[in-house]
């Protein structure tokens, strides 16, 4: 018959083996969980582009400022409105501007309403610098970088096109 010391040692060994087996299982489970999340976050941006929800006739998508497509427009504000341009973001101030030289109408995306603290009225003269972009349905519009109205210059984006409001409500003004 084995003494109690030998029995205790045997229990310790079997307990250690059991603990090791559990650790191996946990390690395998953790590897699977990690792999799942890694693949999910790797694939997720592509899925968002492929199956992204668009509202307001395809305008609800991300646009990037292209400095190579910058243009300057001088004209008159014909209309203005606030519109939800990007899903999950605030309403943007959108201006309709009639070019004084060509008579062409431009839709101009300025900035989120909470960022824009200047009164603009229909009929006012405006000069703007911005990048020409297209919405989801091929309609061209201008993403404003700088607006000059009432002898005041409002900088909405830096020289590279990064939004002044990108830090949130408290930054960039």
C-alpha positions as a printed Julia matrix, in Angstrom:
173×3 Matrix{Float64}:
   0.0    0.0     0.0
   1.24   3.49   -0.89
   1.85   5.92    1.85
  -0.02   9.22    2.04
   3.0   11.16    0.79
   3.09   9.15   -2.46
  -0.67   9.55   -2.91
  -0.41  13.33   -2.45
   2.45  13.52   -4.96
   0.43  11.49   -7.46
  -2.55  13.84   -6.99
  -0.27  16.86   -7.51
   1.1   15.36  -10.73
  -2.35  14.49  -12.09
  -3.62  17.95  -11.1
  -0.67  19.56  -12.89
  -1.35  17.46  -16.02
  -5.01  18.47  -15.93
  -4.06  22.13  -15.5
  -1.64  21.87  -18.44
  -4.33  20.31  -20.65
  -6.77  23.09  -19.74
  -4.1   25.67  -20.5
  -3.52  24.08  -23.93
  -7.24  24.19  -24.65
  -7.47  27.82  -23.51
  -4.45  28.73  -25.59
  -6.08  27.12  -28.63
  -9.37  28.89  -27.94
  -7.57  32.21  -27.54
  -5.77  31.66  -30.82
  -9.08  31.03  -32.58
 -10.68  34.09  -31.0
  -7.7   36.25  -31.91
  -7.71  34.93  -35.49
 -11.44  35.63  -35.81
 -11.1   39.24  -34.6
  -8.02  39.81  -36.73
  -9.82  38.62  -39.86
 -12.96  40.55  -38.93
 -11.09  43.85  -38.59
  -9.04  43.1   -41.69
 -12.11  42.41  -43.83
 -14.46  44.93  -42.19
 -13.4   48.04  -44.18
 -13.93  46.18  -47.45
 -17.35  45.02  -46.33
 -18.27  48.55  -45.37
 -17.39  49.73  -48.86
 -19.13  46.83  -50.57
 -22.3   46.87  -48.51
 -22.23  50.4   -47.13
 -25.59  51.98  -46.56
 -26.16  55.13  -48.52
 -28.87  57.66  -47.93
 -29.9   60.81  -49.71
 -29.25  59.49  -53.2
 -25.69  58.25  -52.64
 -24.32  61.35  -50.94
 -23.73  59.52  -47.68
 -20.23  58.3   -48.36
 -16.72  59.28  -47.48
 -14.95  61.7   -49.8
 -11.34  62.68  -49.67
 -10.01  66.13  -50.4
  -7.82  66.08  -53.5
  -5.47  69.08  -53.69
  -4.79  68.28  -57.35
  -8.46  69.02  -58.16
  -8.62  72.39  -56.41
 -10.55  75.2   -58.03
 -11.54  78.75  -57.17
 -15.11  79.97  -57.59
 -16.34  83.53  -57.25
 -20.05  84.09  -57.26
 -23.2   84.5   -55.26
 -24.9   82.31  -52.65
 -28.19  81.16  -54.21
 -29.32  78.76  -51.49
 -28.1   77.13  -48.31
 -29.2   74.12  -46.29
 -28.05  71.73  -43.6
 -27.73  68.13  -44.71
 -26.56  64.87  -43.14
 -23.75  64.0   -45.53
 -21.98  61.18  -43.74
 -23.58  58.4   -41.76
 -23.17  58.92  -38.04
 -21.87  62.47  -38.45
 -23.56  65.82  -37.86
 -25.3   67.95  -40.45
 -23.09  69.9   -42.85
 -23.73  73.4   -44.16
 -24.27  73.06  -47.92
 -24.22  76.14  -50.15
 -25.51  76.52  -53.69
 -23.22  79.02  -55.4
 -23.68  80.54  -58.85
 -20.36  81.32  -60.55
 -20.33  84.97  -61.66
 -18.2   84.23  -64.76
 -19.78  81.1   -66.22
 -23.2   81.18  -64.58
 -22.65  77.55  -63.55
 -24.22  76.34  -60.27
 -22.03  74.59  -57.71
 -23.03  72.63  -54.65
 -20.46  73.42  -51.95
 -19.88  71.26  -48.88
 -18.45  73.46  -46.14
 -18.22  72.0   -42.62
 -20.35  70.49  -39.84
 -22.98  72.9   -38.56
 -21.46  72.95  -35.06
 -18.14  74.13  -36.52
 -19.47  76.9   -38.75
 -20.08  80.12  -36.8
 -20.54  82.69  -39.55
 -23.87  83.97  -40.82
 -24.3   83.44  -44.54
 -27.35  84.69  -46.41
 -28.76  84.19  -49.88
 -27.52  86.79  -52.32
 -24.16  87.39  -50.63
 -21.01  87.44  -52.73
 -18.6   84.63  -52.0
 -15.15  83.47  -53.09
 -14.13  79.93  -52.29
 -11.28  77.53  -52.84
 -12.11  73.85  -52.83
 -11.65  70.43  -54.33
 -14.01  69.06  -56.96
 -15.44  65.69  -55.88
 -18.25  63.36  -56.96
 -20.99  61.78  -54.9
 -22.11  58.16  -55.25
 -24.2   59.0   -58.31
 -21.57  60.93  -60.24
 -22.85  64.4   -59.32
 -20.0   66.87  -58.92
 -19.71  69.14  -55.9
 -17.0   71.19  -54.23
 -15.49  70.44  -50.84
 -14.56  73.9   -49.57
 -11.13  74.51  -48.06
 -11.41  78.26  -47.68
 -14.31  80.7   -47.97
 -14.12  84.47  -48.25
 -17.4   86.21  -47.46
 -18.15  89.68  -46.04
 -14.42  90.55  -46.09
 -13.75  87.63  -43.77
 -11.74  84.51  -44.62
 -12.88  81.25  -43.06
 -10.38  78.39  -43.22
 -12.17  75.04  -43.17
  -9.25  72.79  -44.12
  -5.48  73.11  -44.09
  -3.32  73.3   -47.25
  -3.35  69.5   -47.55
  -7.13  69.28  -47.18
  -7.37  67.99  -43.62
 -10.51  69.31  -41.89
 -10.05  71.89  -39.15
 -12.89  70.19  -37.25
 -11.29  66.72  -37.25
 -10.41  66.95  -33.56
 -14.05  67.33  -32.52
 -16.14  70.19  -31.18
 -13.45  71.82  -29.08
 -10.56  71.95  -31.56
  -9.58  73.74  -34.7
 -11.61  76.91  -34.46
